[in-house]
Amino acid sequence: MNVQGNFSDQGRSNSTTGGAVALITDSVAQVPAETARELGISIIPLIVQIDGKPYRDGMDLDLTQLYNRMRNEKVVPTTIAPSPGEFEEAMRNSLRNGAKAVLCITLSSRLSSSYQNASLAARLLREEDPRRTIVVMDSLSAAACEGFIAITAARAATQGEPMEAILQAAREAGRRTGLAASFETLEYLARGGRIGKVAYMMGSLIRIKPIITLDKEGTVAPVGAARNTNRALQAMVDFVARRVKGRQNLQITILEAEAPEQAARLHELASRQLQPAAIHDSVFTPVMGVHTGPGLIGLVYFYD
C-alpha cells in the first residue's frame, strides 16, 4: 500500500475513549453513517456528474431515478474525485477540532485520483507547518473493502494507538479483505469507453456475466465469467470460499445496485456455504454503479 506523510511521536495518546489521530476516508468506502459517527470518521464524497450537473455521492442522488435514467435515457454519468481543496478542508477541520494527527485512507489510486489529490493537500498543509503529522494511505481497494480498512484504523485510533500502529492495523486489514463482483451487462463499460466495442459485442452475443475482483495492486482483475445469474452468484461464493478457508470471525457484506433479488439469492448462498459470523446487506455507492450500470452485485469479505 502506498503511504505518504511524515511520522513522529505525534498521534500517541493514552486515552481509551478517543484517539489523537483523526480518520478521513472517501464515500466509496461505504462506511455506515452510524459507524462513522461512533468512530469519528470524516467522509468526503466523490461526485457523480450527469449532463454537467454535479451530485454528491451517497447524498444527493436518488438511486432508482439514476439507474432508470441510465437504462431509459441512455445517460452516461461520469465521476469526479474530491479535489485537493476538499481534502485540505477536511484535514484542517480535523486539526482545528483537536486532532494531533490525521490519517486519510483513499480509494485505490488505480481507480481514482483521490489518493493523488489527498497527498497534495497533505503536502501543502505540512509545508505550512512541518510539525503537522498528516499521512495519506492508498487502500488499494474500494467499496466495503476500503470501509473495513478505514474502520479497523479508526478503532485503533480510538484506543489511542500511535500513527505507525494504526497504519500497521490498516495494512493488515487490507490483507484480510477482498471482493468478488458481477454485473448484468457489459453495455455500460462499453458506453464509458472502458472496454472495446469488439469485446462488448462478443460478450453480448454469448450473454456472459463477467466476474471481477481487485488484485493486490488495487486494479480490477477478471475472475471468470458465467452464462447466467445463478452460476455467477455461485462462482462468486466459491471464489470467496477459497480465500477465507480456515479463517476466523468471517464477516460478509452483500452489495447491490438495483439487483435486490440477486442480492437475496447471494445472501442465502453465502450464509449457507461460508457460514459467516456476521452478514450485512447494503447497496453500492453510485460512484461504483455508474461505471458498471444497474445489476451490479458484490460479495465482500473480512476476517480476523
Buried (B, 14 or more C-beta within 10 A) or exposed (E): BBBBBBBBEBBBBEEEEBBBBBBBBBBBBBBBEEBBEEBBBBBBBBBBEBEEEEBBBBEEBEBEEBBBBBBEEEBEBEBBBBBBEBBBBBBBBBBEEEBBBBBBBBBBBBBBBBBBBBBBBBBBBBEEEEEBBBBBBBBBBBBBBBBBBBBBBBBBBBBBBBBBBBBBBBBEBBEBBBBBBBBBBBBBBBBBEBBEEEEBEEBEEEEBBBBBBBBEEBEBEEBBBBEEBEBBBBBBBBBBEEBBEEEEEBBBBBBBBBBEEBBEBBBEBBBEEBEBEEBBBBBBBBBBBBBBBBBBBBBBBBBE
